[in-house]
Amino acid sequence: MRRLFFSVMLALGLLMTGCSKKVAEKKEDRSGTLADLQGNWAISYLKDVPVIRFDGTKTAYSIINFDAASGIAFAGCNRISFGVSVPGEQGMLAVDQLIVTNLACGPYAATETAILSSLENAHHFSVKDRQLALFDKKGTVLLMAGKIAASD
């Protein structure tokens, strides 16, 4: 009876060790093509900065929009325009030609700066279940956004 108990415990221990290794080795999803990026996205997370929520008289959320070769982001005041491409392997992201309007907009400055920083540091992205995530080279999430349907 003791041998059976010992054998079962050993098997469970090995099983649990194997499962924990698989979880630890899992990397973030690097799936995505340029077509997956296209459309309007409501920004729900920015690294180190709370996302501004607007009152009922303005846009309901900070947005980012991608088309075939460029994009636009807006957080309430200044407009950020940029070029975008997906070079090399799937999920890689190259953002260039960043252009920002220069209006003095105190309450929006931190959010706009965080969006700009996220775009400048974006290395790869994933799109899964209508959720976009931009990552830096280390795999840290910089920005998350939900896909906006035409009726939203």
N, CA, C and O of each residue as an XYZ file, in Angstrom:
608
protein
N       0.823     -1.190      0.000
C       0.000      0.000      0.000
C       0.868      1.255      0.000
O       0.569      2.231     -0.688
N       1.954      1.215      0.787
C       2.844      2.370      0.824
C       3.495      2.625     -0.533
O       3.659      3.772     -0.950
N       3.864      1.537     -1.219
C       4.494      1.681     -2.535
C       3.522      2.324     -3.529
O       3.910      3.180     -4.324
N       2.277      1.909     -3.474
C       1.270      2.487     -4.356
C       1.097      3.973     -4.072
O       1.061      4.782     -4.999
N       0.991      4.336     -2.798
C       0.866      5.726     -2.400
C       2.075      6.530     -2.876
O       1.922      7.613     -3.440
N       3.288      5.990     -2.645
C       4.522      6.662     -3.058
C       4.547      6.843     -4.576
O       4.914      7.908     -5.071
N       4.155      5.799     -5.311
C       4.168      5.865     -6.779
C       3.187      6.916     -7.301
O       3.506      7.660     -8.229
N       2.006      6.976     -6.712
C       1.006      7.962     -7.120
C       1.505      9.374     -6.829
O       1.365     10.265     -7.667
N       2.082      9.583     -5.657
C       2.599     10.906     -5.291
C       3.741     11.316     -6.215
O       3.810     12.473     -6.629
N       4.628     10.398     -6.542
C       5.742     10.685     -7.444
C       5.216     11.067     -8.832
O       5.685     12.027     -9.444
N       4.231     10.297     -9.317
C       3.656     10.598    -10.630
C       2.994     11.969    -10.642
O       3.159     12.726    -11.599
N       2.250     12.297     -9.598
C       1.624     13.616     -9.512
C       2.663     14.734     -9.469
O       2.493     15.772    -10.107
N       3.731     14.516     -8.717
C       4.808     15.513     -8.642
C       5.452     15.753     -9.989
O       5.705     16.897    -10.365
N       5.721     14.676    -10.721
C       6.315     14.811    -12.053
C       5.355     15.505    -13.015
O       5.768     16.340    -13.820
N       4.083     15.158    -12.928
C       3.073     15.791    -13.777
C       2.993     17.285    -13.508
O       2.949     18.081    -14.446
N       2.974     17.673    -12.242
C       2.890     19.093    -11.891
C       4.138     19.840    -12.321
O       4.043     20.980    -12.775
N       5.304     19.229    -12.190
C       6.552     19.870    -12.623
C       6.538     20.084    -14.127
O       6.949     21.142    -14.606
N       6.076     19.104    -14.868
C       5.998     19.229    -16.329
C       5.056     20.330    -16.746
O       5.360     21.072    -17.680
N       3.909     20.462    -16.077
C       2.938     21.510    -16.408
C       3.489     22.896    -16.108
O       3.294     23.824    -16.893
N       4.174     23.046    -14.980
C       4.691     24.364    -14.628
C       5.784     24.795    -15.587
O       5.912     25.987    -15.867
N       6.581     23.858    -16.102
C       7.601     24.216    -17.082
C       6.957     24.727    -18.356
O       7.435     25.699    -18.941
N       5.880     24.088    -18.798
C       5.198     24.509    -20.022
C       4.661     25.922    -19.887
O       4.770     26.708    -20.828
N       4.084     26.267    -18.743
C       3.562     27.611    -18.512
C       4.700     28.615    -18.519
O       4.575     29.679    -19.127
N       5.813     28.303    -17.857
C       6.937     29.225    -17.769
C       7.591     29.461    -19.129
O       8.121     30.543    -19.381
N       7.557     28.453    -20.009
C       8.208     28.581    -21.306
C       7.331     29.278    -22.336
O       7.828     29.671    -23.392
N       6.044     29.441    -22.062
C       5.133     30.058    -23.021
C       5.482     31.525    -23.236
O       5.684     32.271    -22.278
N       5.552     31.932    -24.500
C       5.847     33.327    -24.852
C       4.559     34.018    -25.260
O       3.552     33.367    -25.534
N       4.601     35.362    -25.298
C       3.405     36.082    -25.728
C       3.120     35.768    -27.189
O       4.022     35.440    -27.960
N       1.869     35.875    -27.546
C       1.412     35.588    -28.896
C       1.957     36.648    -29.844
O       1.799     37.843    -29.596
N       2.595     36.220    -30.925
C       3.111     37.153    -31.925
C       2.377     36.967    -33.239
O       2.984     37.007    -34.310
N       1.092     36.767    -33.157
C       0.334     36.556    -34.379
C      -0.163     37.889    -34.907
O      -0.372     38.835    -34.148
N      -0.344     37.950    -36.194
C      -0.948     39.138    -36.760
C      -0.350     39.545    -38.089
O       0.853     39.430    -38.323
N      -1.228     40.023    -38.950
C      -0.822     40.569    -40.240
C      -1.303     42.016    -40.286
O      -2.047     42.455    -39.410
N      -0.886     42.739    -41.289
C      -1.317     44.126    -41.439
C      -2.838     44.203    -41.574
O      -3.455     45.150    -41.086
N      -3.440     43.221    -42.228
C      -4.903     43.202    -42.366
C      -5.575     43.080    -41.001
O      -6.652     43.639    -40.791
N      -4.950     42.351    -40.069
C      -5.515     42.219    -38.717
C      -5.538     43.551    -37.973
O      -6.410     43.775    -37.134
N      -4.593     44.431    -38.270
C      -4.505     45.732    -37.600
C      -5.550     46.730    -38.091
O      -5.963     47.620    -37.348
N      -5.970     46.580    -39.330
C      -6.809     47.597    -39.953
C      -8.137     47.799    -39.231
O      -8.782     46.845    -38.794
N      -8.525     49.062    -39.120
C      -9.782     49.426    -38.494
C      -9.579     50.351    -37.313
O      -8.472     50.823    -37.053
N     -10.673     50.603    -36.599
C     -10.658     51.491    -35.432
C     -10.573     50.680    -34.154
O     -11.217     49.640    -34.014
N      -9.763     51.175    -33.216
C      -9.536     50.498    -31.943
C      -9.708     51.499    -30.799
O      -9.199     52.618    -30.863
N     -10.423     51.090    -29.759
C     -10.582     51.910    -28.552
C      -9.479     51.521    -27.576
O      -9.410     50.371    -27.141
N      -8.621     52.470    -27.232
C      -7.495     52.185    -26.341
C      -8.014     51.959    -24.922
O      -8.725     52.793    -24.361
N      -7.646     50.824    -24.364
C      -8.105     50.465    -23.024
C      -6.970     50.424    -22.008
O      -7.224     50.422    -20.803
N      -5.720     50.391    -22.473
C      -4.567     50.326    -21.565
C      -3.375     51.013    -22.214
O      -3.097     50.822    -23.397
N      -2.679     51.814    -21.422
C      -1.398     52.403    -21.818
C      -0.420     52.178    -20.670
O      -0.753     52.416    -19.510
N       0.771     51.726    -20.992
C       1.767     51.449    -19.957
C       2.040     52.711    -19.138
O       2.369     53.760    -19.692
N       1.902     52.602    -17.835
C       2.240     53.649    -16.858
C       1.335     54.878    -16.844
O       1.624     55.830    -16.119
N       0.248     54.891    -17.620
C      -0.629     56.072    -17.666
C      -2.083     55.617    -17.703
O      -2.425     54.739    -18.496
N      -2.945     56.186    -16.870
C      -4.364     55.843    -16.969
C      -4.952     56.390    -18.266
O      -4.602     57.486    -18.704
N      -5.830     55.633    -18.861
C      -6.494     56.063    -20.092
C      -7.587     57.060    -19.726
O      -8.372     56.817    -18.810
N      -7.636     58.177    -20.439
C      -8.639     59.216    -20.182
C     -10.010     58.739    -20.643
O     -10.156     58.219    -21.749
N     -10.997     58.917    -19.799
C     -12.399     58.669    -20.154
C     -13.053     60.030    -20.307
O     -12.924     60.883    -19.428
N     -13.745     60.241    -21.401
C     -14.323     61.544    -21.698
C     -15.754     61.654    -21.195
O     -16.415     60.653    -20.919
N     -16.216     62.894    -21.083
C     -17.622     63.109    -20.739
C     -18.479     62.878    -21.991
O     -17.938     62.606    -23.062
N     -19.770     62.980    -21.873
C     -20.688     62.667    -22.965
C     -20.635     63.604    -24.150
O     -21.238     63.303    -25.180
N     -19.941     64.727    -24.053
C     -19.916     65.687    -25.153
C     -18.762     65.444    -26.118
O     -18.685     66.095    -27.160
N     -17.867     64.520    -25.789
C     -16.696     64.267    -26.640
C     -16.605     62.781    -26.974
O     -17.437     61.982    -26.544
N     -15.590     62.430    -27.741
C     -15.334     61.035    -28.061
C     -15.291     60.218    -26.773
O     -14.744     60.674    -25.769
N     -15.849     59.047    -26.794
C     -15.967     58.234    -25.584
C     -14.661     57.589    -25.143
O     -14.574     57.106    -24.014
N     -13.653     57.566    -25.991
C     -12.405     56.887    -25.653
C     -11.271     57.369    -26.542
O     -11.494     57.957    -27.601
N     -10.051     57.109    -26.089
C      -8.886     57.361    -26.931
C      -8.895     56.298    -28.025
O      -9.218     55.139    -27.766
N      -8.540     56.694    -29.248
C      -8.617     55.752    -30.356
C      -7.292     55.661    -31.099
O      -6.451     56.559    -31.052
N      -7.147     54.543    -31.781
C      -6.055     54.357    -32.719
C      -6.664     53.675    -33.940
O      -7.472     52.756    -33.807
N      -6.274     54.127    -35.120
C      -6.824     53.604    -36.357
C      -5.685     53.214    -37.280
O      -4.728     53.972    -37.440
N      -5.777     52.043    -37.888
C      -4.787     51.579    -38.857
C      -5.468     51.365    -40.195
O      -6.592     50.866    -40.255
N      -4.779     51.745    -41.277
C      -5.234     51.354    -42.604
C      -4.082     50.591    -43.259
O      -3.217     50.071    -42.554
N      -4.054     50.515    -44.581
C      -3.085     49.662    -45.268
C      -1.621     50.032    -45.024
O      -0.769     49.144    -45.027
N      -1.305     51.298    -44.814
C       0.095     51.677    -44.648
C       0.319     52.794    -43.642
O       1.444     53.269    -43.484
N      -0.737     53.219    -42.961
C      -0.586     54.326    -42.024
C      -1.595     54.193    -40.883
O      -2.426     53.285    -40.856
N      -1.490     55.126    -39.953
C      -2.415     55.110    -38.840
C      -2.576     56.490    -38.238
O      -1.806     57.408    -38.522
N      -3.588     56.616    -37.403
C      -3.878     57.864    -36.694
C      -4.283     57.485    -35.272
O      -5.008     56.513    -35.061
N      -3.807     58.261    -34.304
C      -4.232     58.080    -32.917
C      -4.743     59.418    -32.403
O      -4.275     60.480    -32.814
N      -5.715     59.345    -31.492
C      -6.309     60.553    -30.948
C      -6.730     60.290    -29.511
O      -7.380     59.287    -29.217
N      -6.349     61.211    -28.611
C      -6.696     61.050    -27.197
C      -7.467     62.244    -26.661
O      -7.614     62.390    -25.448
N      -7.957     63.090    -27.537
C      -8.768     64.202    -27.070
C      -8.332     65.561    -27.553
O      -9.127     66.500    -27.520
N      -7.102     65.703    -27.999
C      -6.638     67.022    -28.420
C      -5.773     66.928    -29.675
O      -6.228     67.263    -30.769
N      -4.537     66.476    -29.524
C      -3.624     66.382    -30.662
C      -3.850     65.100    -31.455
O      -4.285     64.077    -30.927
N      -3.537     65.196    -32.735
C      -3.646     64.043    -33.632
C      -2.244     63.509    -33.890
O      -1.330     64.271    -34.207
N      -2.078     62.191    -33.754
C      -0.802     61.533    -34.018
C      -0.974     60.719    -35.295
O      -1.813     59.819    -35.350
N      -0.191     61.028    -36.314
C      -0.220     60.294    -37.574
C       1.081     59.531    -37.712
O       2.117     59.979    -37.223
N       1.040     58.369    -38.381
C       2.246     57.545    -38.501
C       2.131     56.580    -39.663
O       1.035     56.241    -40.110
N       3.289     56.144    -40.143
C       3.353     55.081    -41.134
C       3.470     53.756    -40.395
O       4.016     53.705    -39.293
N       2.963     52.686    -40.991
C       3.009     51.377    -40.347
C       3.244     50.285    -41.387
O       2.719     50.338    -42.499
N       4.053     49.288    -40.993
C       4.265     48.122    -41.843
C       4.533     46.915    -40.952
O       4.858     47.051    -39.772
N       4.391     45.743    -41.538
C       4.641     44.494    -40.832
C       5.771     43.786    -41.596
O       5.521     42.965    -42.479
N       7.023     44.124    -41.233
C       8.155     43.539    -41.949
C       8.502     42.148    -41.405
O       8.187     41.818    -40.261
N       9.141     41.359    -42.229
C       9.661     40.077    -41.753
C       8.591     39.124    -41.270
O       7.572     38.918    -41.930
N       8.839     38.545    -40.103
C       7.945     37.510    -39.588
C       6.612     38.071    -39.121
O       6.492     39.251    -38.791
N       5.630     37.207    -39.100
C       4.273     37.591    -38.700
C       4.287     38.174    -37.292
O       4.940     37.644    -36.393
N       3.563     39.263    -37.119
C       3.459     39.883    -35.806
C       4.473     40.980    -35.543
O       4.337     41.714    -34.565
N       5.484     41.112    -36.385
C       6.447     42.200    -36.220
C       5.760     43.501    -36.628
O       4.819     43.490    -37.422
N       6.230     44.613    -36.085
C       5.598     45.893    -36.373
C       6.655     46.966    -36.524
O       7.561     47.073    -35.698
N       6.544     47.764    -37.577
C       7.430     48.915    -37.777
C       6.558     50.163    -37.894
O       5.688     50.251    -38.760
N       6.806     51.115    -37.015
C       6.086     52.394    -37.034
C       7.110     53.472    -37.348
O       8.174     53.518    -36.729
N       6.797     54.341    -38.306
C       7.723     55.416    -38.666
C       6.938     56.657    -39.061
O       5.707     56.655    -39.025
N       7.628     57.694    -39.429
C       7.043     58.951    -39.887
C       6.004     59.497    -38.902
O       4.917     59.913    -39.303
N       6.347     59.491    -37.622
C       5.437     60.017    -36.606
C       5.301     61.527    -36.737
O       6.296     62.251    -36.770
N       4.066     61.988    -36.812
C       3.758     63.419    -36.912
C       2.697     63.730    -35.860
O       1.682     63.041    -35.766
N       2.943     64.772    -35.073
C       2.005     65.140    -34.012
C       1.644     66.606    -34.151
O       2.524     67.451    -34.312
N       0.350     66.915    -34.091
C      -0.041     68.324    -34.044
C       0.443     68.882    -32.711
O       0.705     68.114    -31.785
N       0.562     70.171    -32.597
C       1.193     70.757    -31.415
C       0.265     71.738    -30.707
O       0.602     72.911    -30.545
N      -0.897     71.262    -30.289
C      -1.824     72.097    -29.530
C      -1.527     71.946    -28.042
O      -1.112     70.876    -27.596
N      -1.735     72.996    -27.285
C      -1.521     72.942    -25.835
C      -2.779     72.373    -25.181
O      -3.805     73.049    -25.102
N      -2.694     71.150    -24.724
C      -3.861     70.453    -24.180
C      -3.483     69.777    -22.872
O      -3.258     68.567    -22.843
N      -3.414     70.527    -21.815
C      -2.968     70.053    -20.514
C      -3.471     68.699    -20.065
O      -2.652     67.814    -19.818
N      -4.783     68.486    -19.942
C      -5.262     67.227    -19.378
C      -5.002     65.997    -20.258
O      -5.072     64.867    -19.775
N      -4.707     66.209    -21.529
C      -4.511     65.099    -22.456
C      -3.037     64.775    -22.686
O      -2.720     63.755    -23.299
N      -2.142     65.621    -22.209
C      -0.721     65.497    -22.526
C      -0.128     64.154    -22.129
O       0.589     63.547    -22.925
N      -0.403     63.675    -20.928
C       0.185     62.406    -20.464
C      -0.284     61.232    -21.318
O       0.506     60.352    -21.661
N      -1.568     61.224    -21.658
C      -2.110     60.144    -22.487
C      -1.515     60.197    -23.889
O      -1.129     59.165    -24.438
N      -1.439     61.386    -24.466
C      -0.868     61.522    -25.808
C       0.604     61.132    -25.825
O       1.063     60.483    -26.765
N       1.343     61.521    -24.797
C       2.759     61.156    -24.705
C       2.912     59.644    -24.595
O       3.813     59.069    -25.204
N       2.039     58.992    -23.821
C       2.103     57.536    -23.668
C       1.771     56.827    -24.984
O       2.390     55.815    -25.311
N       0.803     57.346    -25.738
C       0.481     56.759    -27.038
C       1.679     56.909    -27.968
O       2.075     55.955    -28.637
N       2.245     58.090    -28.007
C       3.415     58.349    -28.851
C       4.569     57.423    -28.475
O       5.202     56.836    -29.353
N       4.844     57.289    -27.192
C       5.908     56.405    -26.716
C       5.630     54.950    -27.081
O       6.541     54.219    -27.469
N       4.367     54.530    -26.958
C       3.999     53.159    -27.319
C       4.267     52.896    -28.794
O       4.781     51.838    -29.156
N       3.921     53.852    -29.640
C       4.159     53.692    -31.070
C       5.654     53.692    -31.397
O       6.114     52.893    -32.213
N       6.408     54.590    -30.758
C       7.850     54.664    -31.006
C       8.567     53.385    -30.581
O       9.551     52.990    -31.207
N       8.082     52.733    -29.520
C       8.756     51.557    -28.968
C       8.133     50.231    -29.378
O       8.619     49.172    -28.982
N       7.063     50.276    -30.165
C       6.396     49.037    -30.579
C       7.332     48.206    -31.445
O       7.945     48.708    -32.387
N       7.425     46.936    -31.107
C       8.283     45.997    -31.832
C       7.454     44.895    -32.499
O       7.747     44.473    -33.617
N       6.426     44.442    -31.799
C       5.531     43.444    -32.365
C       4.137     43.592    -31.748
O       3.944     44.330    -30.782
N       3.179     42.879    -32.326
C       1.795     43.014    -31.888
C       1.086     41.674    -31.971
O       1.564     40.731    -32.602
N      -0.062     41.614    -31.320
C      -0.946     40.459    -31.494
C      -2.382     40.968    -31.552
O      -2.728     41.983    -30.947
N      -3.199     40.243    -32.288
C      -4.631     40.506    -32.358
C      -5.315     39.178    -32.093
O      -5.129     38.205    -32.824
N      -6.121     39.158    -31.019
C      -6.832     37.932    -30.665
C      -8.162     38.321    -30.031
O      -8.206     39.160    -29.131
N      -9.235     37.714    -30.497
C     -10.574     37.983    -29.961
C     -10.897     39.470    -29.948
O     -11.404     39.996    -28.956
N     -10.598     40.152    -31.069
C     -10.886     41.587    -31.235
C     -10.120     42.464    -30.247
O     -10.539     43.586    -29.962
N      -8.999     41.960    -29.722
C      -8.154     42.719    -28.800
C      -6.760     42.866    -29.407
O      -6.143     41.882    -29.816
N      -6.283     44.083    -29.460
C      -4.962     44.397    -29.985
C      -4.014     44.664    -28.820
O      -4.379     45.336    -27.856
N      -2.810     44.139    -28.916
C      -1.769     44.449    -27.932
C      -0.495     44.800    -28.691
O      -0.099     44.085    -29.611
N       0.149     45.908    -28.301
C       1.457     46.293    -28.828
C       2.488     45.985    -27.757
O       2.271     46.279    -26.581
N       3.613     45.393    -28.159
C       4.673     44.996    -27.243
C       5.989     45.660    -27.617
O       6.219     45.974    -28.785
N       6.853     45.875    -26.632
C       8.210     46.341    -26.930
C       9.094     45.117    -27.206
O       8.600     43.990    -27.238
N      10.401     45.338    -27.405
C      11.330     44.244    -27.734
C      11.406     43.191    -26.644
O      11.662     42.021    -26.930
N      11.185     43.593    -25.383
C      11.265     42.658    -24.264
C       9.965     41.891    -24.046
O       9.918     40.975    -23.225
N       8.909     42.256    -24.772
C       7.623     41.594    -24.610
C       6.701     42.278    -23.625
O       5.656     41.729    -23.275
N       7.066     43.470    -23.168
C       6.219     44.236    -22.250
C       5.061     44.851    -23.025
O       5.262     45.416    -24.100
N       3.858     44.744    -22.487
C       2.687     45.331    -23.139
C       2.754     46.851    -23.004
O       2.870     47.381    -21.899
N       2.682     47.538    -24.130
C       2.711     49.002    -24.159
C       1.319     49.606    -24.288
O       1.019     50.638    -23.688
N       0.475     48.951    -25.078
C      -0.850     49.484    -25.384
C      -1.781     48.317    -25.661
O      -1.391     47.335    -26.294
N      -3.014     48.430    -25.183
C      -4.053     47.449    -25.516
C      -5.285     48.214    -25.989
O      -5.576     49.309    -25.507
N      -6.002     47.620    -26.938
C      -7.187     48.275    -27.487
C      -8.169     47.221    -27.985
O      -7.784     46.134    -28.415
N      -9.461     47.581    -27.913
C     -10.511     46.715    -28.405
C     -11.027     47.206    -29.752
O     -11.154     48.410    -29.973
N     -11.318     46.283    -30.637
C     -11.820     46.626    -31.977
C     -13.189     47.279    -31.861
O     -14.065     46.786    -31.150
N     -13.366     48.388    -32.563
C     -14.632     49.106    -32.574
C     -15.403     48.670    -33.811
O     -14.935     48.848    -34.935
N     -16.571     48.106    -33.604
C     -17.432     47.704    -34.734
C     -18.073     48.961    -35.299
O     -18.142     49.988    -34.624
N     -18.535     48.877    -36.517
C     -19.154     50.028    -37.177
C     -20.333     50.582    -36.391
O     -20.620     51.776    -36.478
N     -21.017     49.748    -35.634
C     -22.180     50.197    -34.888
C     -21.841     50.677    -33.473
O     -22.728     51.173    -32.777
N     -20.585     50.545    -33.027
C     -20.184     50.965    -31.660
C     -20.173     52.467    -31.515
O     -19.861     52.981    -30.441
